[in-house]
Amino acid sequence: MEKLANLETLPTTGFEVQCFPVKIKGASAGWCRPVAIIRD
């Protein structure tokens, strides 16, 4: 993954990252939507 922003706002521990792909018809590649899930 490239060009992730605002990583300094995440806590040092207690979170996981999930990436949701964006499918593009007829393409061999695409991008993803990374989401940080913070656990309490």
N, C-alpha and C positions, 0 to 999 in steps of 0.2 A: 504494500500500500504506500502511496506517495501523497505528499502534501496534506497531511493531517494537521489540523489547527486546534488551538486552545487546549493542548494536552496539559498545560500547566494548571488548568483549573480542576483536573481530576485529583482525587486523593491518592496518596502513595500506595495504599492497599484498599481492599474491599470493593473492587469493581471488576466487571468482566466486559469484554468487547465482543459484540456480535456484528457480523457484516452481512448485509442484505444485498444480493446482486440485483442489478438492473439489467434486464434482458432486452437486447436490441435485435429485432428481426433482421436476419440476413447478415449479421455481423459475427466475426469470430471472437470478439472480445467486447467487454463492456466495463462499466465501473460498478462500484459498490457503495452502499450507504452504511458507513460504520456507526454503531450506536454503543455508547458506554452505559452499562446498567450498573448503578451504584447500589450495593447491598447495605442494609441497615444492620 
